[in-house]
Amino acid sequence: MQKTQALALVGYGKMGKLIEQLAPQYGFNVRLRLDSKSGGDAFTAENFDAIDAAIEFSTPEAAAANLKLLAGLKIATVTGTTGWLEHLDDVSKTFNDSGTGLVWSPNFSVGVAVFQKLVAQAAVLLKDEPEYGAWAWEIHHDAKKDALSGTILQLVKTMQDAGFKRHIDVASNRAGKHPGTHDIGFDSAADTITLRHAARSREGFARGALKSAQWIVGRKGVHTFDEVLFGAADSAH
């Protein structure tokens, strides 16, 4: 029988509470919960003693500092916070220097990871068809702080990396309680192609983060969710 592992939650909002609810299904027992009021003083060796992994869902303003503190404590970490990736190089260096593992992703939905593969393939097939223009659009709940989201930015980058060099028009909406929809479209005078991923709840994100926490324990270096799912070695930062 597999040993239950100790999990720390850094960020204890709706996502943190859902992760705690699902954690036993993935062999984790939540031993530590840090919220926005905890502060950097809570990141002590005593608090994190015997913690096997941490899942960080905080805010764009707090994420980079939180992650550096976790690296300093040599805690295997998963982060699903978005809006902080301008600090990714710095955070990555901290994890690599500490010999600790990190999984980061703008989106921990298995469906979004598959969707990204389909978007890349469509971009490859249409990159040399100049009559097709492209767009990317998303909608999220009104409490989501970053717009554009990390997911839509990653999808646009995926298209560009696949060789689609023409302009991609990008738009974003925030309204109500929508868990998240992303559209990628290609349009010509003859026809329109639309690819869509629509989340129904946060559960997919929580399960993906827990799956990543299972995977990162005992590993070193900085990885993406794509690598957790597909073993894509070129996705490591």
ZAMIGU-87489 format. One record per residue (C-alpha): residue in one letter; x, y, z. Coordinates in nm, 4 decimals, padded with zeros to 6 digits. Layout:
residues N
{rest A, u X, v Y, w Z}
...
end
This chain:
residues 237
{rest M, u 00.0000, v 00.0000, w 00.0000}
{rest Q, u 00.1392, v 00.3396, w -00.1015}
{rest K, u 00.2469, v 00.5683, w 00.1820}
{rest T, u 00.0383, v 00.8829, w 00.2271}
{rest Q, u 00.2465, v 01.1927, w 00.1524}
{rest A, u 00.2290, v 01.5258, w 00.3323}
{rest L, u 00.1097, v 01.8223, w 00.1251}
{rest A, u 00.1354, v 02.1961, w 00.1909}
{rest L, u -00.1113, v 02.4376, w 00.0314}
{rest V, u 00.0295, v 02.7832, w -00.0376}
{rest G, u -00.2814, v 02.9839, w -00.1140}
{rest Y, u -00.6039, v 02.8682, w 00.0483}
{rest G, u -00.8785, v 03.0166, w -00.1629}
{rest K, u -01.1333, v 02.8261, w -00.3715}
{rest M, u -00.8649, v 02.6283, w -00.5542}
{rest G, u -00.6788, v 02.5432, w -00.2361}
{rest K, u -00.9936, v 02.4182, w -00.0655}
{rest L, u -01.0867, v 02.2057, w -00.3687}
{rest I, u -00.7341, v 02.0592, w -00.3840}
{rest E, u -00.7607, v 01.9707, w -00.0137}
{rest Q, u -01.0920, v 01.7936, w -00.0770}
{rest L, u -00.9456, v 01.5835, w -00.3615}
{rest A, u -00.5960, v 01.5287, w -00.2159}
{rest P, u -00.6660, v 01.1882, w -00.0484}
{rest Q, u -00.7543, v 01.0417, w -00.3906}
{rest Y, u -00.3947, v 01.1154, w -00.4947}
{rest G, u -00.2268, v 00.9821, w -00.1807}
{rest F, u -00.1825, v 01.3199, w -00.0104}
{rest N, u -00.2769, v 01.4447, w 00.3332}
{rest V, u -00.2822, v 01.8245, w 00.3693}
{rest R, u -00.0625, v 01.9102, w 00.6687}
{rest L, u -00.0062, v 02.2831, w 00.6178}
{rest R, u -00.2275, v 02.5617, w 00.4854}
{rest L, u -00.0904, v 02.9108, w 00.4184}
{rest D, u -00.3218, v 03.1888, w 00.3031}
{rest S, u -00.2717, v 03.5520, w 00.2019}
{rest K, u -00.2429, v 03.6541, w 00.5681}
{rest S, u 00.0374, v 03.4095, w 00.6483}
{rest G, u 00.3281, v 03.6165, w 00.5152}
{rest G, u 00.6866, v 03.5167, w 00.4468}
{rest D, u 00.7506, v 03.4411, w 00.8149}
{rest A, u 00.5419, v 03.1243, w 00.7770}
{rest F, u 00.7951, v 02.9696, w 00.5375}
{rest T, u 01.0088, v 02.8096, w 00.8082}
{rest A, u 01.1906, v 02.4784, w 00.8220}
{rest E, u 00.9789, v 02.3887, w 01.1251}
{rest N, u 00.6490, v 02.4481, w 00.9431}
{rest F, u 00.7659, v 02.2530, w 00.6380}
{rest D, u 00.9276, v 01.9686, w 00.8290}
{rest A, u 00.8241, v 01.6336, w 00.6738}
{rest I, u 00.6291, v 01.8070, w 00.3917}
{rest D, u 00.6714, v 01.6077, w 00.0699}
{rest A, u 00.5266, v 01.8608, w -00.1768}
{rest A, u 00.3595, v 02.2000, w -00.1988}
{rest I, u 00.0899, v 02.3251, w -00.4352}
{rest E, u 00.0962, v 02.7024, w -00.4820}
{rest F, u -00.2173, v 02.8830, w -00.6018}
{rest S, u -00.1811, v 03.2377, w -00.4716}
{rest T, u -00.1776, v 03.5738, w -00.6521}
{rest P, u 00.0385, v 03.7159, w -00.9318}
{rest E, u 00.1963, v 03.9573, w -00.6827}
{rest A, u 00.2926, v 03.6883, w -00.4298}
{rest A, u 00.3806, v 03.3893, w -00.6487}
{rest A, u 00.7460, v 03.4560, w -00.7332}
{rest A, u 00.8402, v 03.5292, w -00.3705}
{rest N, u 00.6469, v 03.2243, w -00.2485}
{rest L, u 00.8203, v 02.9997, w -00.4999}
{rest K, u 01.1679, v 03.1228, w -00.4083}
{rest L, u 01.0960, v 03.0555, w -00.0415}
{rest L, u 00.9756, v 02.7026, w -00.1230}
{rest A, u 01.2887, v 02.6395, w -00.3307}
{rest G, u 01.5010, v 02.7593, w -00.0398}
{rest L, u 01.3283, v 02.5018, w 00.1803}
{rest K, u 01.3899, v 02.2328, w -00.0871}
{rest I, u 01.0178, v 02.1578, w -00.1209}
{rest A, u 00.9003, v 01.9918, w -00.4431}
{rest T, u 00.6445, v 02.2380, w -00.5762}
{rest V, u 00.3586, v 02.2768, w -00.8220}
{rest T, u 00.2356, v 02.6263, w -00.9107}
{rest G, u -00.0792, v 02.7135, w -01.0986}
{rest T, u -00.0705, v 03.0859, w -01.0286}
{rest T, u -00.0718, v 03.2983, w -01.3439}
{rest G, u 00.0452, v 03.6505, w -01.4189}
{rest W, u 00.3995, v 03.6158, w -01.2742}
{rest L, u 00.5910, v 03.4578, w -01.5633}
{rest E, u 00.8163, v 03.7591, w -01.6169}
{rest H, u 00.9947, v 03.6184, w -01.3088}
{rest L, u 01.0144, v 03.2612, w -01.4443}
{rest D, u 01.3862, v 03.2728, w -01.5288}
{rest D, u 01.4737, v 03.3972, w -01.1813}
{rest V, u 01.2487, v 03.1438, w -01.0085}
{rest S, u 01.3804, v 02.8626, w -01.2304}
{rest K, u 01.7386, v 02.9455, w -01.1340}
{rest T, u 01.6442, v 02.9291, w -00.7649}
{rest F, u 01.4935, v 02.5814, w -00.8032}
{rest N, u 01.7796, v 02.4539, w -01.0176}
{rest D, u 02.0387, v 02.5899, w -00.7734}
{rest S, u 01.8608, v 02.4273, w -00.4786}
{rest G, u 01.8344, v 02.0885, w -00.6485}
{rest T, u 01.4575, v 02.0920, w -00.6064}
{rest G, u 01.1723, v 02.0265, w -00.8513}
{rest L, u 00.9047, v 02.2638, w -00.9819}
{rest V, u 00.6112, v 02.2089, w -01.2170}
{rest W, u 00.4588, v 02.5301, w -01.3519}
{rest S, u 00.1744, v 02.5814, w -01.5932}
{rest P, u -00.0780, v 02.8534, w -01.6750}
{rest N, u -00.3406, v 02.5772, w -01.6797}
{rest F, u -00.3494, v 02.2326, w -01.5184}
{rest S, u -00.6458, v 02.0970, w -01.7152}
{rest V, u -00.5707, v 01.7744, w -01.9047}
{rest G, u -00.8240, v 01.8908, w -02.1633}
{rest V, u -00.6393, v 02.2205, w -02.2153}
{rest A, u -00.3103, v 02.0332, w -02.2587}
{rest V, u -00.4681, v 01.8202, w -02.5340}
{rest F, u -00.6363, v 02.1322, w -02.6784}
{rest Q, u -00.2951, v 02.2990, w -02.7036}
{rest K, u -00.1665, v 02.0047, w -02.9103}
{rest L, u -00.4625, v 02.0423, w -03.1481}
{rest V, u -00.4050, v 02.4177, w -03.1768}
{rest A, u -00.0399, v 02.3565, w -03.2636}
{rest Q, u -00.1366, v 02.1093, w -03.5349}
{rest A, u -00.3921, v 02.3507, w -03.6847}
{rest A, u -00.1303, v 02.6275, w -03.6883}
{rest V, u 00.1146, v 02.4000, w -03.8705}
{rest L, u -00.1457, v 02.3075, w -04.1317}
{rest L, u -00.2505, v 02.6704, w -04.1940}
{rest K, u 00.0792, v 02.8573, w -04.1585}
{rest D, u 00.1363, v 02.8552, w -04.5359}
{rest E, u -00.2247, v 02.9404, w -04.6248}
{rest P, u -00.2158, v 03.3245, w -04.6306}
{rest E, u -00.5899, v 03.3659, w -04.6908}
{rest Y, u -00.6570, v 03.2491, w -04.3336}
{rest G, u -00.6488, v 03.5038, w -04.0560}
{rest A, u -00.6388, v 03.3920, w -03.6944}
{rest W, u -00.7816, v 03.4962, w -03.3604}
{rest A, u -00.7713, v 03.3886, w -02.9963}
{rest W, u -01.0452, v 03.4713, w -02.7457}
{rest E, u -01.1193, v 03.3836, w -02.3847}
{rest I, u -01.3697, v 03.4513, w -02.1083}
{rest H, u -01.3240, v 03.3987, w -01.7341}
{rest H, u -01.5035, v 03.4901, w -01.4125}
{rest D, u -01.4861, v 03.8516, w -01.2973}
{rest A, u -01.2578, v 03.7675, w -01.0012}
{rest K, u -00.9718, v 03.6514, w -01.2243}
{rest K, u -00.7045, v 03.9156, w -01.1901}
{rest D, u -00.4908, v 03.8670, w -01.5013}
{rest A, u -00.6269, v 03.9511, w -01.8456}
{rest L, u -00.5065, v 03.8300, w -02.0846}
{rest S, u -00.4793, v 03.4970, w -01.9033}
{rest G, u -00.1676, v 03.2854, w -01.8975}
{rest T, u -00.3539, v 03.0163, w -02.0900}
{rest I, u -00.4489, v 03.2354, w -02.3863}
{rest L, u -00.0978, v 03.3785, w -02.4021}
{rest Q, u 00.0434, v 03.0241, w -02.4014}
{rest L, u -00.1950, v 02.9206, w -02.6807}
{rest V, u -00.0879, v 03.2169, w -02.8948}
{rest K, u 00.2782, v 03.1324, w -02.8305}
{rest T, u 00.2038, v 02.7720, w -02.9289}
{rest M, u 00.0663, v 02.8917, w -03.2641}
{rest Q, u 00.3676, v 03.1145, w -03.3223}
{rest D, u 00.6129, v 02.8406, w -03.2261}
{rest A, u 00.4342, v 02.6099, w -03.4711}
{rest G, u 00.5214, v 02.8511, w -03.7511}
{rest F, u 00.2096, v 03.0686, w -03.7750}
{rest K, u 00.3802, v 03.4058, w -03.8269}
{rest R, u 00.0830, v 03.6155, w -03.9364}
{rest H, u -00.1064, v 03.8445, w -03.6982}
{rest I, u -00.3222, v 03.6725, w -03.4342}
{rest D, u -00.5954, v 03.8986, w -03.2972}
{rest V, u -00.6388, v 03.8402, w -02.9235}
{rest A, u -00.9347, v 03.9384, w -02.7030}
{rest S, u -01.0412, v 03.8734, w -02.3451}
{rest N, u -01.3557, v 03.9123, w -02.1332}
{rest R, u -01.4168, v 03.8919, w -01.7573}
{rest A, u -01.7778, v 03.8462, w -01.6429}
{rest G, u -01.9886, v 03.6580, w -01.3936}
{rest K, u -01.8656, v 03.3244, w -01.2593}
{rest H, u -01.7488, v 03.1630, w -01.5836}
{rest P, u -01.4792, v 02.8984, w -01.5117}
{rest G, u -01.3087, v 02.9600, w -01.8448}
{rest T, u -01.3530, v 02.9181, w -02.2211}
{rest H, u -01.0801, v 02.9542, w -02.4846}
{rest D, u -01.1418, v 02.9812, w -02.8586}
{rest I, u -00.8837, v 02.9639, w -03.1360}
{rest G, u -01.0171, v 03.0498, w -03.4811}
{rest F, u -00.9010, v 03.0639, w -03.8400}
{rest D, u -01.1101, v 03.2532, w -04.0956}
{rest S, u -01.1001, v 03.2936, w -04.4736}
{rest A, u -01.3439, v 03.4153, w -04.7373}
{rest A, u -01.4413, v 03.0517, w -04.7940}
{rest D, u -01.4852, v 02.9171, w -04.4413}
{rest T, u -01.4154, v 02.9358, w -04.0695}
{rest I, u -01.2462, v 02.6849, w -03.8408}
{rest T, u -01.3024, v 02.7226, w -03.4640}
{rest L, u -01.1381, v 02.5190, w -03.1892}
{rest R, u -01.2859, v 02.5560, w -02.8392}
{rest H, u -01.2107, v 02.4377, w -02.4885}
{rest A, u -01.4748, v 02.5125, w -02.2244}
{rest A, u -01.4140, v 02.4312, w -01.8587}
{rest R, u -01.7197, v 02.3317, w -01.6528}
{rest S, u -01.5571, v 02.3723, w -01.3122}
{rest R, u -01.2266, v 02.4133, w -01.1304}
{rest E, u -01.2076, v 02.0397, w -01.0636}
{rest G, u -00.9992, v 01.9641, w -01.3722}
{rest F, u -00.7377, v 02.2188, w -01.2659}
{rest A, u -00.7211, v 02.0778, w -00.9127}
{rest R, u -00.6809, v 01.7200, w -01.0361}
{rest G, u -00.4061, v 01.8224, w -01.2781}
{rest A, u -00.2177, v 02.0015, w -01.0002}
{rest L, u -00.2413, v 01.6950, w -00.7735}
{rest K, u -00.1275, v 01.4670, w -01.0554}
{rest S, u 00.1715, v 01.6978, w -01.1014}
{rest A, u 00.2479, v 01.6918, w -00.7287}
{rest Q, u 00.2622, v 01.3114, w -00.7417}
{rest W, u 00.5004, v 01.3344, w -01.0374}
{rest I, u 00.7409, v 01.6009, w -00.9060}
{rest V, u 00.8212, v 01.4363, w -00.5698}
{rest G, u 01.1777, v 01.3063, w -00.5999}
{rest R, u 01.2513, v 01.4914, w -00.9237}
{rest K, u 01.4778, v 01.7909, w -00.9800}
{rest G, u 01.4606, v 02.0820, w -01.2210}
{rest V, u 01.1836, v 02.2915, w -01.3724}
{rest H, u 00.9090, v 02.1256, w -01.5746}
{rest T, u 00.5726, v 02.2007, w -01.7332}
{rest F, u 00.2421, v 02.0165, w -01.7072}
{rest D, u 00.2888, v 01.9104, w -02.0690}
{rest E, u 00.5920, v 01.7128, w -01.9592}
{rest V, u 00.3988, v 01.5496, w -01.6737}
{rest L, u 00.1337, v 01.4286, w -01.9194}
{rest F, u 00.3288, v 01.3563, w -02.2357}
{rest G, u 00.6931, v 01.3271, w -02.1305}
{rest A, u 00.7865, v 01.6109, w -02.3656}
{rest A, u 01.1508, v 01.6687, w -02.2753}
{rest D, u 01.1632, v 01.9881, w -02.4796}
{rest S, u 00.8980, v 02.1488, w -02.2586}
{rest A, u 01.1300, v 02.1898, w -01.9594}
{rest H, u 01.2370, v 02.5469, w -01.9063}
end
